Amino acid sequence: MNNRSYADKENAAKVYQAFNRLYTTGEPCKFMYEVITKSGSKIYTETYASLIYVYSGLNLPLFYDDRGKLE
């Protein structure tokens, strides 16, 4: 799912920058952004992300999304 389908441009940029920093530095990150639900309400979500290193050399993102902070 593309994050632009549930976030405005500003919040999509926050998500992109956070994951870009994660992939370039390899350091875990924590960030908050606002998502738009199907009903149109806005929810603030806090996300923790880190990389999983596998033997094939591929780095896979692992993230925990804590939704439930209503505006």
DSSP file with accessible surface (Angstrom, degrees, kcal/mol):
  #  RESIDUE AA STRUCTURE BP1 BP2  ACC     N-H-->O    O-->H-N    N-H-->O    O-->H-N    TCO  KAPPA ALPHA  PHI   PSI    X-CA   Y-CA   Z-CA
    1    1 A M              0   0  194      0, 0.0     2,-0.4     0, 0.0     0, 0.0   0.000 360.0 360.0 360.0 134.7    0.0    0.0    0.0
    2    2 A N    >   -     0   0   90      1,-0.1     3,-1.9     2,-0.0     4,-0.3  -0.647 360.0-138.7 -82.0 132.0    1.3    3.4   -0.9
    3    3 A N  G >> S+     0   0   25     -2,-0.4     3,-1.1     1,-0.3     4,-0.6   0.718  98.4  71.2 -67.1 -16.4    1.5    5.9    2.0
    4    4 A R  G 34 S+     0   0  163      1,-0.2    -1,-0.3     2,-0.2     3,-0.1   0.690  87.7  65.1 -72.3 -13.6    0.2    8.7   -0.2
    5    5 A S  G <4 S+     0   0   82     -3,-1.9    -1,-0.2     1,-0.2    -2,-0.2   0.689 116.3  25.3 -81.7 -16.2   -3.2    7.0   -0.2
    6    6 A Y  T <4 S+     0   0   52     -3,-1.1    30,-2.8    -4,-0.3     2,-0.3   0.237 119.6  55.7-130.7  14.2   -3.7    7.6    3.5
    7    7 A A  S  < S-     0   0   10     -4,-0.6    28,-0.1    28,-0.2    -1,-0.1  -0.995  75.5-118.5-144.1 150.0   -1.5   10.6    4.2
    8    8 A D     >  -     0   0   62     -2,-0.3     4,-2.6    26,-0.3     5,-0.2  -0.193  45.4 -91.4 -77.1 177.6   -1.2   14.1    2.9
    9    9 A K  H  > S+     0   0  190      1,-0.2     4,-2.1     2,-0.2     5,-0.2   0.891 124.3  52.1 -61.3 -40.5    2.0   15.4    1.2
   10   10 A E  H  > S+     0   0  130      1,-0.2     4,-1.6     2,-0.2    -1,-0.2   0.937 114.6  41.0 -63.4 -45.8    3.5   16.7    4.4
   11   11 A N  H  > S+     0   0    6      2,-0.2     4,-2.1     1,-0.2    -1,-0.2   0.846 111.5  56.0 -73.9 -33.2    3.1   13.5    6.3
   12   12 A A  H  X S+     0   0    5     -4,-2.6     4,-2.5     1,-0.2    -1,-0.2   0.900 107.1  51.5 -63.4 -36.7    4.1   11.3    3.3
   13   13 A A  H  X S+     0   0   43     -4,-2.1     4,-2.8    -5,-0.2    -2,-0.2   0.890 106.9  53.3 -66.8 -38.0    7.3   13.3    3.3
   14   14 A K  H  X S+     0   0   82     -4,-1.6     4,-2.2     2,-0.2    -2,-0.2   0.925 111.0  46.2 -60.4 -45.2    7.9   12.6    7.0
   15   15 A V  H  X S+     0   0   12     -4,-2.1     4,-2.5     2,-0.2     5,-0.3   0.935 112.9  49.6 -64.8 -44.3    7.5    8.9    6.4
   16   16 A Y  H  X S+     0   0  146     -4,-2.5     4,-2.6     1,-0.2     5,-0.2   0.937 112.1  47.6 -60.1 -47.2    9.8    9.0    3.4
   17   17 A Q  H  X S+     0   0  115     -4,-2.8     4,-2.4     2,-0.2    -1,-0.2   0.902 111.5  50.9 -63.0 -40.3   12.5   10.9    5.3
   18   18 A A  H  X S+     0   0    2     -4,-2.2     4,-2.1    -5,-0.2    -2,-0.2   0.943 114.8  41.3 -64.4 -47.3   12.3    8.6    8.3
   19   19 A F  H  X S+     0   0   40     -4,-2.5     4,-2.5     2,-0.2    -2,-0.2   0.856 112.8  54.8 -72.0 -30.7   12.7    5.4    6.2
   20   20 A N  H  X S+     0   0   73     -4,-2.6     4,-2.3    -5,-0.3     5,-0.2   0.934 109.9  46.8 -63.9 -44.1   15.3    7.0    4.0
   21   21 A R  H  X>S+     0   0  123     -4,-2.4     4,-2.6    -5,-0.2     5,-0.5   0.902 111.0  53.4 -63.7 -39.0   17.4    7.8    7.2
   22   22 A L  H  X5S+     0   0    0     -4,-2.1     4,-2.1     1,-0.2    -2,-0.2   0.939 112.0  43.6 -60.8 -47.3   16.8    4.3    8.4
   23   23 A Y  H  <5S+     0   0  117     -4,-2.5    -1,-0.2     1,-0.2    -2,-0.2   0.863 117.8  44.5 -69.7 -34.5   18.1    2.7    5.2
   24   24 A T  H  <5S+     0   0  100     -4,-2.3    -2,-0.2    -5,-0.2    -1,-0.2   0.891 127.3  26.0 -80.2 -37.9   21.1    5.1    4.9
   25   25 A T  H  <5S-     0   0   73     -4,-2.6    -3,-0.2    -5,-0.2    -2,-0.2   0.749  88.4-139.8 -95.6 -27.7   22.3    5.0    8.6
   26   26 A G     << +     0   0   20     -4,-2.1    25,-0.4    -5,-0.5    -4,-0.1   0.474  58.6 131.9  80.0   1.4   21.0    1.6    9.7
   27   27 A E        -     0   0  132     -6,-0.4    -1,-0.3    23,-0.1    -2,-0.2  -0.687  64.3-106.4 -88.8 140.4   20.0    3.1   13.0
   28   28 A P        -     0   0  100      0, 0.0     2,-0.3     0, 0.0    22,-0.2  -0.211  40.1-158.8 -59.1 151.9   16.5    2.5   14.4
   29   29 A C  E     -A   49   0A  18     20,-2.8    20,-2.9     2,-0.0     2,-0.4  -0.934  16.3-158.4-136.2 159.4   14.1    5.4   14.2
   30   30 A K  E     +A   48   0A 122     -2,-0.3     2,-0.3    18,-0.2    18,-0.2  -0.998  24.1 161.3-135.8 129.7   10.9    6.6   15.9
   31   31 A F  E     -A   47   0A  22     16,-2.3    16,-3.2    -2,-0.4     2,-0.4  -0.990  27.3-139.5-150.4 157.3    8.6    9.1   14.3
   32   32 A M  E     +A   46   0A  84     -2,-0.3     2,-0.3    14,-0.2    14,-0.2  -0.923  26.7 160.5-117.4 143.2    5.0   10.4   14.5
   33   33 A Y  E     -A   45   0A  12     12,-2.2    12,-3.0    -2,-0.4     2,-0.4  -0.965  35.8-108.2-153.5 169.0    2.8   11.3   11.6
   34   34 A E  E     -A   44   0A  19     -2,-0.3     2,-0.3    10,-0.2   -26,-0.3  -0.861  28.5-167.1-107.0 132.2   -0.9   11.8   10.8
   35   35 A V  E     -A   43   0A   2      8,-3.0     8,-2.5    -2,-0.4     2,-0.5  -0.861  17.3-132.7-116.1 154.9   -3.0    9.4    8.8
   36   36 A I  E     -A   42   0A  66    -30,-2.8     6,-0.2    -2,-0.3     5,-0.1  -0.928  23.7-144.5-107.4 123.0   -6.4    9.8    7.3
   37   37 A T    >   -     0   0   40      4,-2.8     3,-1.5    -2,-0.5   -30,-0.0  -0.250  30.9 -98.5 -79.7 172.9   -8.8    6.9    7.9
   38   38 A K  T 3  S+     0   0  221      1,-0.3    -1,-0.1     2,-0.1    -2,-0.0   0.837 125.7  54.8 -60.1 -32.2  -11.4    5.6    5.4
   39   39 A S  T 3  S-     0   0  104      2,-0.1    -1,-0.3     1,-0.1     3,-0.1   0.575 120.3-110.4 -79.5  -8.3  -14.0    7.6    7.3
   40   40 A G  S <  S+     0   0   48     -3,-1.5    -2,-0.1     1,-0.3     2,-0.1   0.354  74.0 132.4  97.3  -4.8  -12.0   10.8    6.8
   41   41 A S        -     0   0   56     -5,-0.1    -4,-2.8     1,-0.1     2,-0.4  -0.412  54.6-121.7 -77.1 159.1  -11.0   11.3   10.4
   42   42 A K  E     -A   36   0A  86     -6,-0.2    29,-1.3    -3,-0.1     2,-0.4  -0.851  25.6-172.9-107.0 136.6   -7.3   12.0   11.3
   43   43 A I  E     -AB  35  70A  25     -8,-2.5    -8,-3.0    -2,-0.4     2,-0.4  -0.991  18.5-138.2-127.3 132.3   -5.3    9.8   13.6
   44   44 A Y  E     -AB  34  69A  88     25,-2.7    25,-1.1    -2,-0.4    24,-0.5  -0.772  26.7-169.1 -85.7 134.2   -1.8   10.5   14.9
   45   45 A T  E     -A   33   0A   0    -12,-3.0   -12,-2.2    -2,-0.4     2,-0.5  -0.954  16.2-148.2-127.6 144.8    0.4    7.4   14.9
   46   46 A E  E     -AB  32  66A  23     20,-1.5    20,-2.8    -2,-0.4     2,-0.4  -0.958  19.1-166.2-112.1 129.0    3.8    6.7   16.4
   47   47 A T  E     -AB  31  65A   2    -16,-3.2   -16,-2.3    -2,-0.5     2,-0.5  -0.954  12.0-163.3-122.5 133.6    6.0    4.3   14.5
   48   48 A Y  E     +AB  30  64A  91     16,-2.4    16,-2.8    -2,-0.4     2,-0.4  -0.960  19.6 180.0-109.4 131.6    9.2    2.5   15.6
   49   49 A A  E     +AB  29  63A   4    -20,-2.9   -20,-2.8    -2,-0.5     2,-0.3  -0.990  10.9 161.0-137.2 143.6   11.3    1.1   12.8
   50   50 A S  E     - B   0  62A  38     12,-2.7    12,-3.4    -2,-0.4     2,-0.3  -0.948  36.4-102.9-148.6 167.1   14.6   -0.8   12.6
   51   51 A L  E     - B   0  61A  18    -25,-0.4     2,-0.5    -2,-0.3     8,-0.0  -0.732  18.1-147.1 -96.5 145.1   16.3   -3.1   10.1
   52   52 A I  E     - B   0  60A  74      8,-3.3     8,-2.4    -2,-0.3     2,-0.6  -0.949  16.8-146.4-105.3 123.7   16.6   -6.8   10.2
   53   53 A Y  E     - B   0  59A 148     -2,-0.5     2,-0.3     6,-0.2     6,-0.2  -0.827  17.1-169.5 -94.0 124.7   19.8   -8.1    8.7
   54   54 A V    >   -     0   0   52      4,-1.5     3,-2.0    -2,-0.6     4,-0.1  -0.774  34.3-109.3-112.3 161.1   19.5  -11.4    6.9
   55   55 A Y  T 3  S+     0   0  247     -2,-0.3    -1,-0.1     1,-0.3    -2,-0.0   0.752 111.0  67.8 -63.7 -23.7   22.4  -13.6    5.6
   56   56 A S  T 3  S-     0   0  101      2,-0.1    -1,-0.3     1,-0.1     3,-0.1   0.537 115.9-108.4 -75.7  -2.8   21.7  -12.9    1.9
   57   57 A G  S <  S+     0   0   60     -3,-2.0     2,-0.4     1,-0.3    -2,-0.1   0.439  78.7 131.5  91.7  -0.8   22.8   -9.2    2.5
   58   58 A L        -     0   0  100     -4,-0.1    -4,-1.5     2,-0.0     2,-0.6  -0.727  48.6-147.3 -89.3 130.3   19.3   -7.9    2.1
   59   59 A N  E     -B   53   0A  64     -2,-0.4    -6,-0.2    -6,-0.2    -8,-0.0  -0.884  14.7-164.9 -99.2 121.8   18.1   -5.5    4.8
   60   60 A L  E     -B   52   0A  74     -8,-2.4    -8,-3.3    -2,-0.6     2,-0.2  -0.877  18.7-121.9-108.1 135.9   14.4   -5.8    5.6
   61   61 A P  E     -B   51   0A  49      0, 0.0     2,-0.5     0, 0.0   -10,-0.2  -0.548  22.1-167.1 -77.3 139.8   12.5   -3.1    7.6
   62   62 A L  E     +B   50   0A  94    -12,-3.4   -12,-2.7    -2,-0.2     2,-0.4  -0.996  16.3 173.8-121.2 125.5   10.8   -4.2   10.8
   63   63 A F  E     -B   49   0A 116     -2,-0.5     2,-0.5   -14,-0.2   -14,-0.2  -0.982  27.2-151.7-139.4 152.8    8.3   -1.7   12.2
   64   64 A Y  E     -B   48   0A 138    -16,-2.8   -16,-2.4    -2,-0.4     2,-0.6  -0.986  15.4-158.8-119.2 123.8    5.8   -1.4   14.9
   65   65 A D  E     -B   47   0A  40     -2,-0.5     2,-1.0   -18,-0.2   -18,-0.2  -0.919   1.5-162.5-110.6 116.8    2.9    1.0   14.3
   66   66 A D  E     +B   46   0A  54    -20,-2.8   -20,-1.5    -2,-0.6     3,-0.3  -0.791  18.4 177.2-102.5  92.3    1.1    2.2   17.4
   67   67 A R  E     +     0   0A 120     -2,-1.0   -22,-0.1   -22,-0.2     3,-0.1  -0.611  41.1  83.8 -91.8 157.6   -2.2    3.6   16.2
   68   68 A G  E     +     0   0A  56    -24,-0.5     2,-1.1     1,-0.2    -1,-0.2   0.435  45.5 122.2 131.9   2.6   -4.9    5.0   18.5
   69   69 A K  E     -B   44   0A  84    -25,-1.1   -25,-2.7    -3,-0.3    -1,-0.2  -0.798  48.3-160.7 -94.4  97.7   -4.0    8.6   19.2
   70   70 A L  E      B   43   0A 132     -2,-1.1   -27,-0.2   -27,-0.2   -25,-0.0  -0.546 360.0 360.0 -81.5 148.0   -7.0   10.4   18.0
   71   71 A E              0   0  148    -29,-1.3   -29,-0.1    -2,-0.2    -1,-0.1  -0.537 360.0 360.0 -78.9 360.0   -7.1   14.1   17.2
